[in-house]
Amino acid sequence: MPTLVTPGELSRWLGLSIDGVAAAEEAGRLPRARRTPGNHRRWLAAAVVAFLSRTGAPIPPELVARATADGTGYEVLTLAQ
């Protein structure tokens, strides 16, 4: 199953407030989040890594670890390096 990350995790890793994470998504500076049945945002870790690598933004090591933990992000990471 793909690894999902929460707004709180992205907030810590990217140095933004939780509202800042939501605003970054709405402005297109983060990929679109999936929504839980309760309408909470969740991002695919590999999608965030891919998006940040395309924009040239720094990618936090903790996010890379989460993206590769389930094997779904390996191809993305090898292409981005």
N, C-alpha and C positions, 0 to 999 in steps of 0.2 A: 504494500500500500504506500502511495506517495507520502512524503513527509510534509505536513502543513505547519506553518508558523503563524503565530498570533500577532495582533497589533502591538502588544506589550513587548514581545521578543524583538520585533523590528524596531520598535522605539528605542530599546536599549542598544541594539547593535548599530543603528544608524544615527544615534544621538538626536533623535527627534522626540517631541511629545507624542502621545497617542493621537491627539487631534492633528498633529503635524503629519503623522503617517497617513491618516485618512485624507488629509488635504493633498498630500503628495500623490496618492492614488487617483484622486479626482482630477488632479492637474496633469496626469499622465507621466509623472516622475517615478511611479512604481507601476508594475503590471496590475491589471484588474484582479481584485480578490474574488475568491469564491465566497459564497454566503452560506452560513449554517441555517438550519431550520429556524433558529431564533434570530436570524438576520445579522449574525456576527461575522466579521471579515476573517478569512483565513487565506493565506497565500501558499502556493506550492513553493517549497524552498528552492527547488531547481529553477523554477521560473523567475524567482527574484534574483538568483545568481546570474542567470542568463541576461536578464534585463539590465542589471547593474554593469555587467561586463560589456554589453553593447554600448552603454552610455559612457564608459570609462570611469565610472564611480568606483571608489574603493569597496572591496567586498570583505566584510568582516569574516575572520577565520571561523567563528562559531557558526555562521550561516553556511559556509562551505562544508563544515562537518555535518550539519543537518542535511544539506542537499545530497551528500554522498552516502549518508547512513543507510539508505534503503536501496542504493544502487541506481536510482532513477536519474541522478544528476551527473553521473560520470562523463557521459558523452558531451554534455554541455560544458563541463569544466575543462575537458581536454581541448575542446575547440576554442575556448576563451583564452587559454594560456599562450 
